[in-house]
């Protein structure tokens, strides 16, 4: 069975602090990245070039579902094989005697996409929602832990955060590979999308760990406020502050896991990333995921965020802020590496962010 959407919710009033988006704001502008497309071969994740098709590049088999056995272990580092999204076309198997059909009903197709993306999202989260909520219920910010991180050496703090970020990115790569149609794209396009979107998706995943009641984030097995991560570097301070503000804004929407997974896929599948070639196929899949997200939100978030702005439009309007966070992270990382060229991060971290010492 598919992930069950949460109760109908109305966003907390504190989220209205950002400027109210208008209809002209919901289409994000083009931002320029400079990914090195020749070097990305992260250890353990092999990409096979795929040929593109002129049809919508995904297929879905509805008998592959999420159930209560998906989260046998709280820390989901050992995953069952995910379905290969590289063999996907618009054909759907009924699961009865090999009979197949093409879903003519857009809502039916959106429902199936939601189930697949939710499955990919849930199976590639490092910690289950139940575990995160349990930490939030049982713990409060501890001054000893806060001081430990505040007094941590600058390089040590960067290294610790980079290790945790790399673990999340490993799961994001698995998530992308399981999104219907993603592996239909060329190898180069997969690389561009992952390198451009990995930090943005990591920030979205952080929203699962954000406790809006205590303004803290679950970090490992403890709760930490923003000040635990602040340094004396201006760019780093801005990055930490903006990431926490963004996480709070999205967390206050109380998206279901299905909706957060679909929003993550929508952010990943941006056809305006510089260097992409198969933009038509990426745009088609992006539109299909967008329709699915819109229908899911209509079930649980019927009330507008403010005025006539729907939650879906609000989420679209936040996408430029995600890109700004990604560029700010790149700026902070580049400056840090110039000052600490001897500190080496993991190969995957170096491949994704492409920062030379």
C-alpha positions, 0 to 999 in steps of 0.5 A: 500500500502507498504512504498515507497522507497526513491530516489536512493542515493549515500552515503556521502563521510564523511562516508568513515572514517571507515575502508573499509570492505572486503569480509571476514569482512561481517560475524560477529564473535560470541560475548558472552552475559550472559543473565539470561533467567529465569527472563524476564517477562516484565510487559505488554508483555506476551509470549506464548510458541510456538512449532517450525516447520521444515518449514520456520516459517512464513506466510504472508497475503498481505491484511494487509498494511501500508497506510496514516492512520497509523500515525494519531497521531504523537506520536505513543504510542497508536497502533492498534493491530498488526497481530499475527506473532505466527501463521505464515507459508509459506502460503499466502492468496490471499484475494479472496474467501479464495484462498491460494497459496505458493509464489514460486518466491523468489522475491515475497516472499521477497516483502511480507516480506518487506511489513510486516516488514516495517509495524511492524517498522513504527507502533512501532516507537515513532515518525513518520518520518514526525515529526522528519524531522519537528523538524530538519527543524524548530530547531537548537541546542540551547545553553540553552538546551545544557547547561541544559543537560551538567549541569544536575546531573550525576544520573539525566542524566542517569535516563532521558536517561534510561527512554527514552531508556525504551520507545524505548525498549517497542516499539522494543518488539512490533516490534519483536512480529510483525516480521513474524515468531518471535512468532513461536520461543520458549519463551526462544528463544524470550527472548534471542533474545530480551535481546541480541538485544534490545540495538542494535535495539535502536541504529538503531532507533536512526539513524532516529533521527540523523541530519547529517547536524547539527551532532545532535540528536532529543531528545524529541522536541529539537536538541542536539549535542554529548557534551550534553551527555558527562560525566567525566566517561571514559567508558561513554564518549566512549559509547556516542562517539561511539553511535553517530559515528555509528548513523551518519554512518548509517544515511548517508546511507539514508535508507528508513523506509522499509530498516531500519526495515528489517535491524533491523529484521536482527540484531534481528534474529541472530542465534549465540546468546548464549543460543538459541535452535531453531537456525535452524528456526532462521537462516531460517528466518534470511536468508529470511529477509536478501534476502528481505533487499538485494532486497530492497537496489538494488532498492534505493542504486545501487552504492557501498559504496566504491570500490566493497562493496555494501550497503548490505555488508557494513551493514553486516560489521557494525553488530559487531560494534553494538554488541560492543556498546551493551557490552560497554553500559552494562559495563557503566551501571554496573559501574554506578549501582555500584556507585549509587545502590540506583537509581532504573530504571524501571522493564523493564529496569532491566529485559532487562539489568539484572544489579544487584545493 
